């Protein structure tokens, strides 16, 4: 019976999407949320609303946490006695640093629980859809035991036993995601300042932000430690970014984002890397 039961703690947009996915697949779902009213919609669909955190934990073996961060998770779990997690598998899909995640896994282990760390790779509407994926790390046998239940939400991209790995890969992804998306919004601000609509910019933005060619070109060179400036040079990039800044300021748009990028190129120039490839900026970014 436990294979068809799951507890979900945290009913923000992601948590609610997960509960609905489980309900759609015939699971008996127990929920708890700090704000009780957030549970009304899923309760109307058949979810059981636990009156306390302890009651939510006692409902079954598998506990899914969908919260802002691990501090929120710790605060919620602290509302129940430590013994309440004994024998449980806590699937923590909250965002945090690898170190924080590892410490949380150790605390749970000390109370007889197992943590599976997860990093969901889709927004709430993607839960339960083909192609959706989540990074997981932690004991592989536990992942396999609960594979069917986890795959109700998304596919599984298992990274290894270290509980911090899923958090690490998730934050690496978020580094690229937020930086890239903000660059798109900044470009749109420049476009709008020059009378160019989002729809007109869209095909150009899609083409420009398709970095697949560059990633496939640079990755093997980075692995080999080859930063030869035979294709691109930092000096070229530094000049290019200065032209971007000039265009941005000419358009009356805030230039702090490209200025920050220029600052990294400038540090590369100061380090004597001007004739080397963009990838040599790794030396600057690593603070070596």
C-alpha positions as CSV (number, residue, x, y, z in Angstrom):
1,X,0.0,0.0,0.0
2,X,2.8,2.4,0.8
3,X,3.8,2.5,-2.9
4,X,0.5,4.3,-3.6
5,X,0.8,6.8,-0.8
6,X,2.8,10.0,-0.6
7,X,3.0,13.0,1.6
8,X,3.7,16.4,0.1
9,X,4.7,19.3,2.4
10,X,4.6,22.8,0.8
11,X,1.8,23.9,-1.5
12,X,3.2,26.7,-3.5
13,X,2.7,26.4,-7.3
14,X,5.2,23.6,-7.5
15,X,3.9,21.6,-4.6
16,X,0.3,22.0,-5.8
17,X,1.3,20.8,-9.2
18,X,2.9,17.7,-7.7
19,X,-0.1,16.9,-5.5
20,X,-2.4,17.2,-8.6
21,X,-0.1,14.9,-10.5
22,X,-0.3,12.3,-7.8
23,X,-4.0,12.6,-7.5
24,X,-4.4,12.2,-11.2
25,X,-2.5,8.9,-10.9
26,X,-4.6,7.5,-8.2
27,X,-2.3,8.1,-5.2
28,X,-3.5,8.6,-1.7
29,X,-1.9,12.0,-1.0
30,X,-1.5,13.6,2.4
31,X,-0.6,17.3,2.5
32,X,0.5,19.9,4.9
33,X,1.0,23.6,4.4
34,X,1.8,26.5,6.8
35,X,-1.2,28.4,5.4
36,X,-4.1,26.0,5.7
37,X,-6.2,27.7,3.0
38,X,-3.6,26.8,0.4
39,X,-4.7,23.2,0.8
40,X,-8.4,23.8,0.0
41,X,-8.1,23.2,-3.8
42,X,-6.3,19.9,-3.5
43,X,-8.5,18.9,-0.6
44,X,-11.5,19.3,-2.8
45,X,-9.9,16.9,-5.2
46,X,-9.3,14.3,-2.5
47,X,-6.1,15.1,-0.8
48,X,-6.0,14.5,2.9
49,X,-5.0,17.6,4.9
50,X,-2.9,16.7,7.9
51,X,-3.6,18.8,11.0
52,X,0.0,18.8,12.1
53,X,3.5,18.2,10.6
54,X,3.8,15.1,12.7
55,X,0.6,13.7,11.3
56,X,1.8,14.5,7.8
57,X,5.0,12.6,8.4
58,X,3.3,9.6,9.9
59,X,1.0,9.2,6.9
60,X,3.6,7.2,4.9
61,X,7.2,6.4,4.1
62,X,7.8,8.9,1.3
63,X,7.8,12.6,2.2
64,X,8.1,15.2,-0.6
65,X,9.2,18.7,0.4
66,X,8.6,21.5,-2.0
67,X,9.8,24.7,-0.2
68,X,11.8,27.8,-0.8
69,X,14.9,26.5,0.8
70,X,16.3,24.2,3.5
71,X,15.8,26.7,6.3
72,X,12.1,26.5,5.6
73,X,12.3,22.7,5.6
74,X,14.2,22.7,8.9
75,X,11.6,25.0,10.5
76,X,8.7,22.8,9.4
77,X,10.4,19.5,10.4
78,X,11.2,21.1,13.8
79,X,7.5,21.2,14.5
80,X,7.5,17.4,14.9
81,X,9.6,15.4,17.3
82,X,12.9,14.1,15.8
83,X,11.5,10.5,16.0
84,X,8.8,11.4,13.6
85,X,11.2,11.1,10.6
86,X,12.6,7.7,11.6
87,X,12.2,5.2,8.8
88,X,11.1,7.9,6.3
89,X,12.5,8.9,2.9
90,X,12.5,12.7,2.7
91,X,12.6,13.8,-0.9
92,X,13.7,17.4,-0.6
93,X,13.1,19.3,-3.8
94,X,13.8,22.7,-2.2
95,X,16.6,24.9,-3.5
96,X,19.8,25.5,-1.5
97,X,23.6,25.1,-1.6
98,X,25.4,21.7,-1.8
99,X,26.9,22.2,1.7
100,X,23.5,23.0,3.3
101,X,22.0,20.0,1.6
102,X,24.7,17.7,2.8
103,X,24.3,19.0,6.4
104,X,20.5,18.4,6.2
105,X,21.1,14.8,5.0
106,X,23.4,14.1,7.9
107,X,20.9,15.5,10.4
108,X,18.1,13.3,9.0
109,X,20.4,10.3,8.9
110,X,21.1,10.8,12.6
111,X,17.4,10.4,13.3
112,X,17.0,7.3,11.1
113,X,15.8,8.9,7.9
114,X,17.1,9.0,4.4
115,X,17.3,12.2,2.3
116,X,17.0,12.2,-1.5
117,X,18.0,15.5,-2.9
118,X,16.2,16.7,-5.9
119,X,16.5,19.6,-8.4
120,X,13.4,20.0,-10.6
121,X,14.3,21.1,-14.1
122,X,10.8,22.3,-15.2
123,X,8.4,25.0,-13.9
124,X,5.1,23.8,-12.3
125,X,3.2,23.4,-15.6
126,X,5.8,20.9,-16.6
127,X,5.2,18.5,-13.8
128,X,3.8,15.2,-15.1
129,X,4.6,16.0,-18.7
130,X,6.8,13.9,-21.1
131,X,10.4,15.0,-21.2
132,X,10.4,16.7,-17.7
133,X,13.3,15.8,-15.6
134,X,14.7,16.2,-12.0
135,X,18.2,15.8,-10.8
136,X,18.4,13.3,-7.9
137,X,21.2,12.3,-5.6
138,X,21.4,10.1,-2.6
139,X,21.3,6.3,-2.1
140,X,20.7,4.7,-5.4
141,X,18.8,1.8,-3.9
142,X,16.3,4.2,-2.4
143,X,15.9,6.0,-5.7
144,X,15.1,2.7,-7.4
145,X,12.7,1.6,-4.7
146,X,10.6,4.7,-5.2
147,X,11.3,5.2,-8.9
148,X,7.7,4.7,-9.9
149,X,6.4,7.3,-7.4
150,X,9.1,9.8,-8.3
151,X,8.5,9.4,-12.0
152,X,4.9,10.4,-11.6
153,X,6.3,13.9,-11.3
154,X,9.2,13.9,-13.8
155,X,11.9,11.6,-15.2
156,X,14.9,10.9,-13.0
157,X,18.4,12.1,-13.8
158,X,20.4,10.3,-11.2
159,X,23.8,11.9,-10.4
160,X,25.2,9.8,-7.6
161,X,25.3,8.9,-3.9
162,X,26.5,12.3,-2.7
163,X,23.4,14.2,-1.5
164,X,25.0,17.5,-2.6
165,X,25.3,16.6,-6.2
166,X,21.7,17.3,-7.2
167,X,21.9,20.7,-5.5
168,X,25.2,21.5,-7.2
169,X,24.0,20.7,-10.7
170,X,20.7,22.5,-10.0
171,X,22.5,25.7,-8.9
172,X,24.9,25.5,-11.9
173,X,21.9,25.3,-14.1
174,X,20.3,28.3,-12.3
175,X,23.5,30.2,-12.8
176,X,23.1,29.9,-16.5
177,X,19.4,30.2,-16.5
178,X,19.0,33.5,-14.6
179,X,22.1,35.1,-16.2
180,X,20.9,34.2,-19.7
181,X,17.3,35.2,-19.1
182,X,18.3,38.5,-17.5
183,X,20.5,39.2,-20.6
184,X,17.4,38.6,-22.8
185,X,15.4,41.1,-20.7
186,X,18.2,43.6,-20.9
187,X,18.4,43.2,-24.7
188,X,14.6,43.6,-24.9
189,X,14.9,46.9,-22.9
190,X,17.4,48.1,-25.5
191,X,15.2,46.9,-28.3
192,X,12.1,48.7,-26.9
193,X,14.1,51.9,-26.4
194,X,14.7,51.8,-30.1
195,X,11.1,50.9,-31.0
196,X,11.6,47.2,-31.5
197,X,8.8,45.0,-30.1
198,X,9.3,41.7,-28.3
199,X,7.7,39.8,-31.1
200,X,10.1,41.4,-33.7
201,X,13.1,40.6,-31.5
202,X,12.0,37.0,-30.8
203,X,13.4,35.2,-33.8
204,X,16.7,37.0,-33.4
205,X,16.8,36.3,-29.6
206,X,16.1,32.6,-30.2
207,X,18.9,32.4,-32.8
208,X,21.4,34.4,-30.7
209,X,20.8,32.5,-27.5
210,X,21.3,29.1,-29.1
211,X,24.7,28.5,-27.6
212,X,24.9,24.8,-28.5
213,X,27.6,25.3,-31.2
214,X,29.8,27.3,-28.8
215,X,29.4,24.9,-25.9
216,X,30.3,21.9,-28.0
217,X,33.3,23.7,-29.4
218,X,34.6,25.0,-26.1
219,X,34.0,22.0,-23.8
220,X,36.7,19.7,-25.2
221,X,39.2,22.6,-25.3
222,X,38.4,23.4,-21.6
223,X,38.9,19.8,-20.7
224,X,42.3,19.8,-22.4
225,X,43.3,23.1,-20.9
226,X,43.5,24.6,-24.3
227,X,42.8,28.3,-24.2
228,X,44.5,29.2,-27.5
229,X,43.2,32.4,-29.1
230,X,43.1,31.0,-32.6
231,X,39.3,31.5,-33.0
232,X,38.5,34.2,-30.5
233,X,40.5,36.5,-28.2
234,X,39.6,38.2,-24.9
235,X,40.8,41.5,-26.5
236,X,38.1,41.1,-29.1
237,X,35.5,40.4,-26.5
238,X,36.5,43.3,-24.4
239,X,36.2,45.7,-27.4
240,X,32.8,44.2,-28.3
241,X,31.4,44.6,-24.9
242,X,32.5,48.3,-24.8
243,X,30.5,48.8,-28.0
244,X,27.5,47.1,-26.3
245,X,27.8,49.5,-23.4
246,X,28.0,52.5,-25.7
247,X,24.9,51.4,-27.5
248,X,23.0,50.7,-24.3
249,X,23.8,54.1,-22.9
250,X,23.0,55.8,-26.2
251,X,19.6,54.1,-25.9
252,X,19.0,55.4,-22.4
253,X,19.0,52.0,-20.8
254,X,20.8,50.9,-17.6
255,X,24.2,49.6,-18.5
256,X,25.2,47.8,-15.2
257,X,24.7,44.3,-16.6
258,X,27.0,44.7,-19.7
259,X,29.4,46.8,-17.5
260,X,29.7,43.8,-15.1
261,X,30.5,41.6,-18.1
262,X,33.1,44.1,-19.3
263,X,34.6,44.1,-15.8
264,X,35.4,40.4,-16.2
265,X,36.9,40.9,-19.6
266,X,39.0,43.8,-18.3
267,X,40.3,41.7,-15.5
268,X,41.4,39.1,-18.1
269,X,43.2,41.9,-20.0
270,X,44.9,43.0,-16.8
271,X,46.0,39.4,-16.2
272,X,47.7,39.4,-19.5
273,X,45.2,37.1,-21.2
274,X,44.2,39.4,-24.0
275,X,45.5,37.2,-26.8
276,X,43.9,34.0,-25.3
277,X,40.4,32.6,-25.9
278,X,37.3,33.6,-23.9
279,X,37.7,30.3,-22.0
280,X,40.9,31.6,-20.3
281,X,38.5,33.8,-18.2
282,X,38.0,30.7,-16.2
283,X,41.3,31.7,-14.5
284,X,39.7,35.0,-13.5
285,X,36.4,33.5,-12.4
286,X,38.1,30.9,-10.3
287,X,39.9,33.7,-8.5
288,X,43.2,32.0,-9.0
